[in-house]
Amino acid sequence: MTTLEQGTISIHTENIFPIIKKSLYSDHEIFLRELISNGVDAIAKLKMVSHSDEFSGELGTPEIQIAIDKEKKTLSISDNGIGMTGEEVKKYINQVAFSSAEEFIEKYQANGDNAIIGHFGLGFYSSFMVAQQVELDTLSYKEGAQAVHWSCDGSPAFTLEDSSRSTRGTTVTLTLPEEEEEYLEPARIKQLVKTYCDFMPVQIMLDGEQINKQEALWRSSPRDLKDEDYLEFYRYLHPFTEEPLLWIHLNTDYPFLLNGILYFPKLRPDVDVTKGQIKLFCNQVFVTEHCEEVIPKFLLPMRGVIDSPDIPLNVSRSALQMDRTVRRISDFIAKKVGDRLKEQYRDKRGEYIQSWKDLGTFVKFGCLNDDKFKQQVEDIVIYRTTWDGKAAQQPAEVQVQAEEGDAWQEVGPTNTDDKGNTYSTLKEYLERNKERHENRVFYCTDEITQTTYIQLHKNQGLEVLYMDSFIDSHFISFLEREHTDVKFSRVDAEIDENLLDKEKDSEIVDPKPTKPAANRSKNCSGKP
């Protein structure tokens, strides 16, 4: 075979711009997040440099200024960060997709904080999705630096010239066409800042008003926070909803960086358990509300935020890329949730029982879908029971272990909710009833339609567990697989005559089983 020609494939900027405008970002509005992120990066870089001998000036109050000029149809984003020289503009702006963040971190990482948001160098060019012309005016922090002005209309051509700017930092000015004039409305800008930039660590100003919350509660130490701080943050994230049941503060720096606060909400009947309710951030920059890859599927109805620079995102920071780190983070979150539930069960049993109607769905679904989680929480799965909790019905010596290797705790009236319902673990149930019917569990699936049979069992001194939530039809099968030595009998099945109290035979209304109640769960996949 004859070789005709050899060479390298080249990428031309005239081909890059159409890709950026149409394909790189799913939403045009992302441009504001990217430009503000760049400004926050510039401020973070200046802070790093200030720890070295290269800069001895005043940092001032770090801030991002947004300005709108409806007459000129311009939107400007300014920062008072590190700025750029003419050479740096040529290097970092003219060379599309060449990122300065990695190079900068490598140089200054010895100085500590390296929370640089940008990773790809394409964020600046997102401005061309909405602008017909983009201008950049910048002055470097370096002593004696000359300010420069860069301008481009979206074609491969640009201009770079000296500027009269006298203040350190960078201003990016977008001239918007008629079809993009929505971004000249202050209300629209405020809405975008609240969505994407609300928790950035720098104040964002518009018309003299700070328009971002700035404080990211999840970056605080749990030791410095009170219950009301967590509740106030939840109300801010989810206004007009009921208070959460409990929460978990995530904070780890090994083997990955991860911060976050997750809340157990009260579950509405119409909740879609397949869609995530947790906001994903990267260095306090909002990325997505759809982080199903990071959150174990049985925890998707939880709410709150997680923030990690180690979660791999695609080039536009708009979607996750699956890898080993994502799976490890998912496992970490599941373990921390399990630990928190065990802590609540151990230390605040009453509150745990009060919340069980909602918590139970998470716990049971987790047991069905995650073996590690199941092993963590199987001893704190509780069931409403016909047992009234009185000591007379339980041998005085019966005790259950509250936590592995920890103190022992007697089962008693503390296992009731505010309506007088009593709850029990399966282990407690079996221990209580082993003399009457060892390794035998009686349960009902519908308290209304099976009320006659429940009463029959109660009259015979047989304790019944209520397994009547929408997930229990699957959970019973799970229990039967897990406890092969235990027989699970529904109350409307035949009762073993050996279990009947002959003195109470007259109280039996109808010992014959009737047609089982219809299975109310339509989902047969093991998922609620």
Number of C-alpha atoms within 10 A of each C-alpha: 3 4 5 5 5 6 5 5 6 6 8 10 16 12 11 16 20 15 13 18 19 12 12 20 19 12 12 16 19 20 21 23 20 25 22 27 24 24 29 28 21 24 25 22 22 21 19 21 17 17 14 11 7 11 16 12 10 7 15 8 10 20 19 24 21 21 18 20 12 13 7 9 17 20 23 18 23 25 27 26 29 26 26 24 18 19 10 13 18 13 14 18 19 15 13 18 17 15 18 16 21 15 9 14 18 10 9 16 12 11 14 10 13 19 17 21 20 21 17 18 21 21 26 22 20 23 27 23 24 22 23 17 18 24 19 20 23 32 27 24 23 15 10 8 14 18 23 22 21 21 17 16 16 20 15 13 11 13 10 16 11 13 14 12 16 11 14 20 23 27 24 23 22 22 22 24 13 11 9 16 16 12 20 18 13 15 11 13 20 18 14 18 21 16 16 23 28 23 21 21 19 23 21 27 18 17 11 10 10 16 18 22 16 17 15 16 18 23 17 14 11 16 6 7 12 9 10 9 12 22 16 13 16 23 15 10 14 13 11 8 11 12 16 19 16 20 21 20 22 21 18 12 9 7 10 15 14 23 21 24 22 25 22 21 21 19 18 8 6 6 10 13 17 14 15 22 21 25 19 23 23 22 22 26 24 24 24 18 14 18 20 17 16 24 24 20 21 22 25 20 21 21 21 22 25 25 25 20 18 15 21 17 16 11 16 20 22 17 15 20 13 13 11 10 16 19 15 14 22 17 17 18 22 22 16 15 23 22 16 16 22 21 14 17 20 17 12 12 18 17 14 24 26 17 18 20 15 16 20 19 19 22 23 25 21 22 22 20 15 16 10 14 21 18 11 17 20 16 18 22 19 23 22 21 21 21 20 17 20 10 12 8 13 17 11 10 7 13 16 15 16 19 15 8 7 9 9 12 13 13 20 16 15 13 21 20 19 9 7 11 17 21 28 23 19 18 15 18 23 18 18 19 18 12 9 13 15 14 17 15 20 22 23 22 24 19 14 9 14 18 14 16 23 26 18 21 22 14 16 18 17 20 20 24 24 18 21 16 15 16 22 20 18 19 19 15 13 15 17 13 11 10 11 10 11 15 14 17 15 21 25 26 15 12 16 7 9 9 13 16 14 11 8 12 13 8 13 16 11 11 14 11 13 12 8 14 12 9 10 13 13 8 12 10 7 15 17 20
